[in-house]
Amino acid sequence: MLLSDQTSARQVLDITDRVQLNLRLDGKRELLETIKEVAPAEGLSVNTWVVRTLEQAANQAISAPPIQHQTQVSEISDIEPVLDKLLETKLDTLLPAKLAKDERKA
C-alpha cells in the first residue's frame, strides 16, 4: 500500500481498527456537562477521557475477586457499580478543583 505524504501508517491503522460505542446518557445531562468540563481540564478530549475511564473501570472489575463463580469474567452488572464509583471518585476530586479555578478567574 502506498501512502501519501499526508497519510501516515497510524491513520490507516486507526481507520481499519475503529470501533464505535454510542452511549446514551438519558437523565444524566449534568454528568455529561461535568465530563465536558473535566476532560479538557485534564488535557483530554471527551472521547479520550471516557474511553480511559471505561478502561480503568473494566480493569478494576476484572481484577476484583469474584463474589461467586462466574462463567463470564465481567458482565454489565459487574462493571456498572465499579464505573459509577470510579466516576464519582474522579468527579469528587476534579470538580472542586475546577470550580476553585473558575472562581479565581472571576
PLY file of the C-alpha trace (Angstrom):
ply
format ascii 1.0
element vertex 106
property float x
property float y
property float z
element edge 105
property int vertex1
property int vertex2
end_header
0.00 0.00 0.00
1.39 3.41 -0.95
0.78 6.21 1.50
0.72 9.87 0.54
2.81 12.36 2.47
-0.30 13.44 4.37
-1.45 9.95 5.32
0.52 8.13 7.95
0.52 4.43 8.70
-1.08 5.34 12.04
-4.05 6.97 10.31
-4.58 3.90 8.14
-4.38 1.66 11.22
-6.87 3.86 13.08
-9.37 3.66 10.24
-9.20 -0.13 9.97
-9.24 -0.67 13.77
-12.04 1.77 14.52
-14.93 0.57 16.65
-17.75 2.70 17.93
-19.93 2.76 21.03
-22.92 5.08 21.14
-23.53 6.00 24.76
-26.91 7.34 25.82
-26.92 9.42 28.97
-30.69 9.67 29.45
-31.39 11.74 32.53
-27.66 12.35 33.04
-27.24 15.80 31.44
-25.34 17.05 34.49
-22.90 14.14 34.19
-22.29 14.95 30.54
-21.70 18.63 31.31
-19.29 17.72 34.11
-17.35 15.36 31.82
-17.19 18.14 29.20
-15.51 20.33 31.82
-13.28 17.71 33.45
-11.83 16.19 30.26
-10.28 19.42 28.92
-9.05 20.26 32.43
-7.00 17.04 32.18
-5.89 17.96 28.66
-8.07 15.27 27.07
-10.93 15.14 24.62
-14.27 13.95 25.98
-13.91 10.75 23.96
-10.40 10.03 25.25
-11.43 10.75 28.84
-14.48 8.47 28.64
-12.51 5.65 26.97
-9.75 5.90 29.59
-12.30 5.88 32.41
-14.11 2.87 30.92
-10.79 1.01 30.59
-9.95 1.72 34.22
-13.38 0.55 35.38
-13.22 -2.61 33.26
-9.74 -3.43 34.55
-10.89 -2.95 38.14
-13.92 -5.17 37.55
-11.80 -7.90 36.00
-9.16 -7.78 38.74
-11.68 -7.67 41.58
-12.09 -11.01 43.38
-15.24 -12.75 42.18
-18.08 -12.95 44.69
-19.16 -16.26 43.24
-18.04 -18.47 40.40
-18.93 -16.89 37.07
-18.67 -18.32 33.61
-18.10 -14.85 32.16
-15.37 -12.62 33.56
-17.39 -9.43 33.51
-20.95 -8.61 32.70
-22.51 -5.17 32.52
-23.90 -5.63 36.01
-20.34 -6.21 37.27
-18.84 -3.17 35.56
-21.60 -0.66 36.26
-21.03 -0.24 40.05
-17.28 -0.04 39.54
-17.71 2.59 36.83
-20.15 4.55 38.99
-17.71 4.55 41.92
-14.75 5.46 39.71
-16.64 8.34 38.09
-17.88 9.53 41.48
-14.36 9.49 42.91
-12.84 11.22 39.87
-15.54 13.87 39.74
-15.43 14.45 43.52
-11.71 15.11 43.19
-11.66 17.09 39.97
-14.82 19.16 40.16
-13.91 21.15 43.32
-10.53 21.98 41.77
-12.25 23.09 38.57
-14.73 25.24 40.49
-11.95 26.81 42.56
-10.04 27.60 39.38
-13.13 29.19 37.84
-13.68 31.30 40.98
-10.10 32.59 40.80
-10.70 33.67 37.20
-13.84 35.59 38.11
0 1
1 2
2 3
3 4
4 5
5 6
6 7
7 8
8 9
9 10
10 11
11 12
12 13
13 14
14 15
15 16
16 17
17 18
18 19
19 20
20 21
21 22
22 23
23 24
24 25
25 26
26 27
27 28
28 29
29 30
30 31
31 32
32 33
33 34
34 35
35 36
36 37
37 38
38 39
39 40
40 41
41 42
42 43
43 44
44 45
45 46
46 47
47 48
48 49
49 50
50 51
51 52
52 53
53 54
54 55
55 56
56 57
57 58
58 59
59 60
60 61
61 62
62 63
63 64
64 65
65 66
66 67
67 68
68 69
69 70
70 71
71 72
72 73
73 74
74 75
75 76
76 77
77 78
78 79
79 80
80 81
81 82
82 83
83 84
84 85
85 86
86 87
87 88
88 89
89 90
90 91
91 92
92 93
93 94
94 95
95 96
96 97
97 98
98 99
99 100
100 101
101 102
102 103
103 104
104 105
